[in-house]
Amino acid sequence: MFSKKNNATYRDMLPGIKMRTASYGDKTLMSEFLLEKGSSLPPHSHVHEQIGYLISGKIILKIGGESFETLPGDSWCVKSGVDHSAEAIEDSVAVEAFSPVREDYLPK
């Protein structure tokens, strides 16, 4: 599978947070997130293992009770079932991969 970036494919996930599915296969899905300064992702968990990389900006990640100031080039892994949240300190771009595939993130 090959996917070309298309700005029309971004979806509003939460106030100030947009997501587009970049590519996916049978076992893994990759998404790009645009986070506006001041937006936040509330604490949650899911069955998916999640690996991320911050492209630009600055976010505060909370993973399993620990807080991390995340800058461009930093990466993270959230294991299945672990509570996590995020707050955008600056306008930010992050890429994350999920396994198994997040059905709710598949293109409509």
C-alpha positions in Angstrom: 0.0 0.0 0.0 1.2 3.5 -0.8 -0.6 6.6 0.5 -0.1 10.2 -0.8 -0.8 13.0 1.7 -4.2 14.6 1.2 -5.2 17.5 3.5 -8.9 16.6 2.9 -8.4 13.4 4.8 -7.9 15.1 8.2 -10.7 14.4 10.7 -11.5 16.5 13.8 -10.9 14.2 16.8 -11.3 16.7 19.7 -11.2 20.5 19.9 -7.9 21.5 18.5 -6.8 18.0 17.5 -7.0 16.6 13.9 -5.9 13.2 12.7 -5.4 11.6 9.3 -4.6 7.9 8.7 -1.4 7.8 6.8 -1.2 4.1 6.0 -2.3 0.8 7.3 -1.9 -2.9 6.8 -3.2 -6.1 8.3 -1.6 -5.6 11.8 -0.5 -1.9 12.0 -1.9 1.5 11.4 0.0 4.8 11.2 -1.6 8.2 11.8 -0.6 11.9 11.8 -1.9 14.2 14.5 -2.1 18.0 14.3 -2.4 19.5 17.8 -3.2 23.2 18.3 -1.5 25.0 21.2 -3.7 24.5 24.3 -5.5 21.4 23.1 -5.5 18.3 25.2 -6.2 14.6 24.9 -7.9 13.4 28.1 -6.6 10.3 30.0 -7.6 7.1 28.3 -6.4 3.6 27.5 -7.0 1.0 24.8 -6.0 -2.4 23.7 -3.6 -1.1 21.1 0.1 -0.7 21.6 1.0 2.8 20.5 4.4 4.1 19.3 4.8 7.8 18.6 7.3 10.4 17.3 7.1 14.2 17.7 7.8 15.9 14.4 7.4 19.5 15.6 6.1 21.6 18.5 6.1 20.7 22.2 3.7 18.5 24.1 3.4 17.1 27.7 2.8 13.4 27.6 1.5 11.5 30.7 2.0 7.7 30.4 1.2 5.4 33.3 1.5 8.2 35.9 4.7 9.7 34.6 4.9 13.1 32.9 7.3 13.8 29.9 8.2 17.1 28.2 8.2 16.0 24.6 10.3 17.9 22.0 10.9 17.3 18.3 12.7 14.0 17.7 11.5 12.4 21.0 9.5 9.2 20.8 7.4 7.0 23.1 5.7 3.7 23.4 2.4 3.2 25.3 1.7 -0.4 26.0 -1.8 -1.9 25.8 -4.1 -1.0 28.6 -1.9 1.8 30.0 -3.5 5.2 30.8 -2.1 8.1 28.9 -2.9 11.7 28.0 -1.3 14.7 26.2 -1.4 18.5 26.3 -0.1 20.7 23.4 2.2 23.4 24.8 2.8 24.6 21.2 1.2 23.8 17.8 2.5 20.3 17.3 2.7 17.5 14.7 3.0 13.9 15.9 3.1 10.5 14.0 1.8 7.4 15.8 1.6 3.8 14.9 -1.0 1.4 16.5 -1.1 -2.4 16.7 -3.5 -4.0 16.2 -5.1 -1.8 13.6 -7.5 0.8 15.1 -10.7 0.1 13.3 -12.0 3.6 14.4 -9.1 5.2 12.5 -9.6 3.5 9.2 -10.6 5.8 6.3 -14.4 6.1 5.9 
